[in-house]
C-alpha cells in the first residue's frame, strides 16, 4: 500500500521533564533521552506511553522530513 504525504497524521507522545528552562516551539527538531512509562494520561483518556525526559538538545531538521517508499 502506498500513501501520500497529505495523508500523514503526526502523533506525539506526551513527555514530562523537570527542567522547564529549555524552550520549545512548534516544529522544533530535538533529540531526547528518557525512560518510557505506561501510565494514564489525559491525551489518551487511558493508559499509554509517557516519556520522562532526562536530556534534550536541539537537532538539525532532516533534508527529507517524511519517509517515502
N, C-alpha and C positions, 0 to 999 in steps of 0.2 A: 504494500500500500504506500502510495506517495501522498504527501500533503504539501501545501504551500505555506510560505511564511505568514500569510494573512490568517491562517487557521491556528496559529500558535497562541496558547494562553500561558502567560507567565504565572508561576505558582511559587510563592515564598514559603519559607519555613520560619516560624517565629524564633527569634533569638533573644536571649537575655544576657546582659552584661552589667557588671558593677560600675565600670568606668564610663561615665557619660561625657567625658571630655573629648571623645572622638566624634566629630560632627560628620554626619552622613547626609547626602542629598539624594533625591530621586535619580536613579540611573547611574549612581556611582558604582565603580567596579572595585571590589575589595577581595582580599584573601583573608579567611578567618580560620582560626584553630579553636576547637572546642570539644565538648562532650555532648552527645545526644542522649536525651532523656525522653521517655514516653510518659506523658502526663496530660491532664486535662488542660486545654487552652480554649479561650473563648472564640478564637479564629476558627477552630474546628467544631466547637459545640460538643466535643467529646475528647477522648484521649488521642494524642498524635505526637509526632516528633517535635521537640523543642531543643534548640542548640544553646548550651551555656558557653558563651564565648570567653576564651582566655587570652586571645591575641587577635588583633585586627590591623591590617595595613592596606593602604591604597594599592590598587593594581592597575596596570595599563589595560585599556579597552582592547579586546582582540580585533584583528582585522575582519574576521567574519564572526558576527555576534550569534548567528544561528547555525546549527549543524544541519547540513543538507546531504541528502543521499547521493 
